[in-house]
Amino acid sequence: LGFRILHIGTTISVEGPETLWESVFNVLFVMRKKQILPGIEGGDASYRKAITDSLEIPLKLRQYISGVAFVEPPEFF
């Protein structure tokens, strides 16, 4: 499909360009900003958030994939 496999374990971690995620899983990406270090100047991060409301696992992958999750920047307290 074009995704790069990063890790295989209990879960599988993959990466790919936004256009690939959009075409294969029907997700959208929007720009977001998040404070990751409260109270520290420059403690925020801009990132592309996956909008998964319309996410759909393709029929040919359903026997292998039970779900898809996207990682966001962590928040440090």
Residue pairs with C-beta under 8 A, 6 or more apart in sequence:
1 20
1 24
2 16
2 20
3 14
3 15
3 16
3 20
3 24
4 14
4 15
4 16
5 12
5 13
5 14
6 13
6 14
6 15
7 13
18 29
18 48
21 27
21 29
21 50
22 28
22 29
24 58
25 55
25 56
25 57
25 58
25 68
26 54
26 55
26 56
27 50
27 51
27 52
27 54
27 55
27 68
27 70
28 50
28 51
28 54
29 48
29 49
29 50
29 51
30 48
30 49
30 51
31 46
31 47
31 48
31 49
32 46
32 47
32 48
32 49
33 44
33 45
33 46
33 47
34 44
34 45
34 47
34 72
34 73
34 75
35 43
35 44
35 75
36 43
36 44
36 45
36 73
36 74
36 75
36 76
37 43
37 44
37 76
38 75
38 76
38 77
45 73
47 72
47 73
49 70
49 72
50 70
52 68
52 70
55 68
57 65
57 67
57 68
